[in-house]
Amino acid sequence: MQQYDVVVVGSGPAGSSCAKALTDEGLSVLVLEKEALPRHKACSGVLFGQTQQLVKAYFGADAPAEVYCDNRYIEADDIRQWSPERGYFPYSWETDKDGVSFPRRYQNIWRDKFDKWLLDRSGARYLDGARVRGFEAGDGGVTVQARLAGSDEPAVFGCKYLVGADGNASTVRRLLSARTEVPAAGGKLASFQSYYRLESLGTLKKEGWTVFLMKEIGDFILCVHQKGDQLVLHVGGKDGRDLRGSMGKFKEFLEGEFGVRLGAHWRDEGCMLQLLPIFLGEGRVLVTGEAAGFIYLNCEGISAAMDSGYRCGKSIAQTLQTGGNSAKDLYAQGCRDILQHLEKCLSQMHFFA
C-alpha cells in the first residue's frame, strides 16, 4: 500500500490549489482524478478578476498563453443581459469582496488546458482514470480504495488526511455524509452546453457575452459567448427537463432574433448540480471547493474553489507540522471571509428564470 501525507480526490482548481499548498510545505501528495486528463468540463471557461489574483498568489504566475482562447479577453462591461422588454442591460458575474474590487478584464480560457496546467504546477503526483470507491478513516489515518483505469484489481492508498475536491457531485462528500447524516439541500439542476463553429454573430456584440433568463426555454440562466472560432451556447433546467430540446429552441431564438449563424457542431458538455449546504468534512476527511458548497455569484465556482482548496491544504499542513489544533477547525477559521462572501453572493443571485 502506497503511503502519502495527503490524498486529494479531484484535479480541478480546488484539488490542485489544495495540492499546491501542501507541496509548498514539503508534504507528499497524491491527486486521484476519475477522468482521463486533460478533460473537458461544463464551464464558461472564464477567469474572473479574483481568480486571476488567486492564480498569481497561489501558483506564482499568470496562466500561460497556451491555455487562452484566440479571443483572449472579455470585458466586464461586455457581459450583458437581454430581454425583449428592456433590450440590453448590465449583468454582473463578480462582486467586491471585503471592500476590495477586482480586475474587470476577464480571461477567456480552455478549461481542460487550464486545469492541467494548475495540476502540473502543483508539484503533486497524480493518477487519472482513478475512481474512488470507498475509504476508512481512523485516528491514525485514512485508507482509500480506488479503481484504476485498465485494472480489475482495486488500488489501496494510505494517508494521514483525505481531501474531497471532486466537485458538486462529490463521491467523498456522499460517502462521508452517509456516515455523518449531513443532508443535501434543494433539488438538482442540469447544465448543458454545446459548441458550434461560428459563422456569424449577427447583431450580437463581438467579444461579448450575452445572458438571457427565459422560462420558456430554460429554468435558469441561458448564455452565449465566443471561444476562438467556436460559439458556446448554454442552457439550464431542473432535473427532468429536456435540455436538448431547450438547446434547439435556444438556437432558433438566436438565429431568429439576432441573425446568429452556426456551422458544424463540435461537442456537448453537461453536468448535474445542487446548491449544497456548507460542509467541511469530519476528522481526517475534509471537503473543499464545490464539494463543500463553496460557490459565488451566479454560480461562479473557480475562485471559491481555488481559495477554499488552498486554505484547506494550509490547514492540514499546519496541523501535521505542529500536532496541534484539528485541521477542520483551522480550515473553518480560515474560511470565515469566504463564507461571508458566499452569503453576500447568494443575496445578489440573479440566476433563475
Helices and strands as residue ranges (DSSP letters): E 2-9, H 13-24, E 29-33, E 46-47, H 49-59, G 65-67, E 68-75, G 76-78, E 79-83, E 87-90, E 105-109, H 111-122, E 125-128, E 130-138, E 141-148, E 154-164, H 171-180, E 189-200, E 209-212, E 220-227, E 230-238, H 243-258, E 261-273, E 281-282, E 285-287, G 289-292, G 297-299, H 302-322, H 327-334, H 336-347
